[in-house]
Amino acid sequence: MRYLSTRGGAERPGFCDILLEGLAPDGGLYLPEHYPKLDASALEDLKITYTTRGYAALAFEILRLYIDDIPLPDLKSICDKTYTQAVFGTPEITPLRACGEGVYLQALSNGPTLAFKDMAMQLLGNLFEYELTRRGEELNILGATSGDTGSAAEYAMRGKKGIRVFMTSPNGRMSAFQQAQMFSLTDENIFNIAIDGVFDDCQDIVKAVSGDLVFKKRLKIGTVNSINWARLLAQVVYYFAGFFQAQKLASIGLASHQSPRVSFAVPSGNFGNVCAGHVARMMGLPIAHLVVATNENDVLDEFFKTGVYRVRNSASTFETSSPSMDISKASNFERFVFDLLGRDGVQTKALFEEGVARHGFFDLSGQASFTTQLAHFGFVSGKSTHQDRLKTIAQTYQTQGQLIDPHTADGLKVGREHSLAGDVMVVLETALPIKFSATILEAVGQVPPRPPGFEGIELLPKHVIVMPADAQKVKDLMVQNCNL
Ligand SMILES: *Cc1c(COP(=O)(O)O)cnc(C)c1O
C-alpha cells in the first residue's frame, strides 16, 4: 500500500516512511491510495477471526491490508504484544455493554491511562520501537499536553528502546489525577516538563523548538500527534469489533433473522476517532450512521449542519467539562473533506490553504451535491452542553446504574437524538469517569470509584522538572539528556 497526501503532492511513500513523520511535505495529511474493500464473505471471516481468535488477530487482519513493508510474522507479534487482556483489562479489549433500549456503550477506555487514546498509542509505541530498531535510529518525542494525550504517549513509550519522551504541560493546571498519572512514572526515557504558563505556552514552545530545523534534525525530534496515520488505522479496528459484538448482542431475542442496523456515536474533537469510523465504513463495514457529537466547541456540528467549516480563535474556544473535545479546529478533518470532494487534492488544498489558513473558513453549502454526499458518507451530527452532560450522567446513573464520563455523555446525548427505533446505537466510551471526578460529583453528588491499581497515586513521588515558558531552556534539557 502506498500513501498519498490530501493536498495532491506527488510522493507515494509506504507505511513505515510515514509512520515516523507528521504532515506530508505539501502540508497535507496522508491517506492510503485506496481503501481495501471487504465483501460480505470477507466481513464474515473477520467476524469469525474476532470471535474465535480475539482482538489482536482482528487487528492483524485489518492492519496487514494497509502495511506491506513489515514482514507479516513481525506485524502479527506487534499486534499480539499490544492488545492483551493484561493491558486492556478484558479478553474482548473493547467490550460492549447495554445502556438502555437499543443503546450500547463500547469501552475504549480500559487501557493504562483510562482513556481511548491508549487504543492507538499502545500500538504506536510498539511500531515505533520496531521500526527504529530496524533502522538503528533514535527518536525524541516532544509534545505538549493538557491531559489525555500526554499520558497516553508516556505510557505507550515508557521503557521503549531508542525513544525518549519530553512532555510539556501547564504547571498546576492538570487535575491531580492526571498529574499523578504522568509524574509518577519512573522510567528513564520519560521527561515531564511543567511549564509556568498555560497550554498555549506549551504548544508555542513545541513549535519554537521543532521550528528550529537544524536542532530538530540534530536531536531527531518527532511527535505523536493525532494526525499520525498509524494512530488512525489502529482505531479502525475497534469499529469492526464493536459492530460484530453489537450484531451478536442485538440479534439475540429477535424473531426474524434480519440483523438490526448499527450506528456509532462518537464524542469528537480533532475528528481522529470518527474518521477511523469513516475508514471502516469505506472498507465496506455496513455502518448505518456515524454520529459526530461535539460539546460547546461545535466547529464540526456546524459543518455537518450547514456546510460551513469555520475554525475558531482561542478567545472563542471554550473551556468545558469535556475538555478533551475543546478544539478550535479539527486537525483530522481534512482527510474526510478530501474523500467528500471525490479525492480532489487541488480543491482540498485550496479549501485549507486559501479558505481556512487565510480566511478562517470555507463553505461547501453552495455545492449542489453537499447534502446527498453527506448522506452517502453516513454522517450526522449534534451538540451537547454542560447542562446536557450533567443531565445525561445523572439519568444514566439513575436508570442504568452506570457512571459515565462527560465525553461519553456527550456521545450518548447526541447518539440518542439520532437513534432509530429497532436499530442499534453504539456509543464510544472515550474515558472513565474517575478522570473527571469534579463533573461527576456535580452531576450525581458523589465521586466515581477508582479502578484497582489507581488508589493513592496522588501520593507517589513526582518526577517533573518545572521551567519558565522558555524554549531555550527546553532545548538545553533535551541536549543534556540525549545521546548525541
Ligand atoms: C481525544 C479525546 C476525544 C476526542 O477524540 P478525537 O479523535 O480528537 O475526535 C474524546 N474524548 C476523550 C476522552 C478524548 O481523550
The ligand as an ORCA input file, in Angstrom:
! r2SCAN-3c Opt
* xyz 0 1
  C      -9.177     12.821     22.462
  C     -10.482     12.583     23.108
  C     -11.698     12.785     22.417
  C     -11.763     13.352     21.016
  O     -11.293     12.462     20.043
  P     -10.861     12.969     18.590
  O     -10.195     11.819     17.951
  O      -9.901     14.120     18.829
  O     -12.085     13.412     17.882
  C     -12.893     12.481     23.076
  N     -12.899     12.025     24.341
  C     -11.756     11.814     25.037
  C     -11.838     11.342     26.441
  C     -10.504     12.085     24.450
  O      -9.378     11.884     25.155
*
